[in-house]
């Protein structure tokens, strides 16, 4: 719905046009915060794709393991976005625990994948 708001303490002035769909609760994320959330998820997915392509170009399949290791972190990000999309509903509180678990698992799998890449580069250097 399009509404015209009169500003400046009730004195007559130029109208400001605003689009109002519904009243957001106080815990709703702002537009800039949503931009950061969504762009971060997209950026992470692109990074995963680039790491996979790097594995194919270099012929080092260990880099594909890093992409798989990044997957739980992407899942955690999607949990956070879902939780916020529904205004942090108490019905979805379990998503906070799922996100925390996926973050822990993702950190561990990325560390393990990085170690495997390190070890493979050491073996290539020794050969």
Helices and strands as residue ranges (DSSP letters): E 2-5, E 16-19, H 31-58, H 62-85, G 90-92, H 94-126
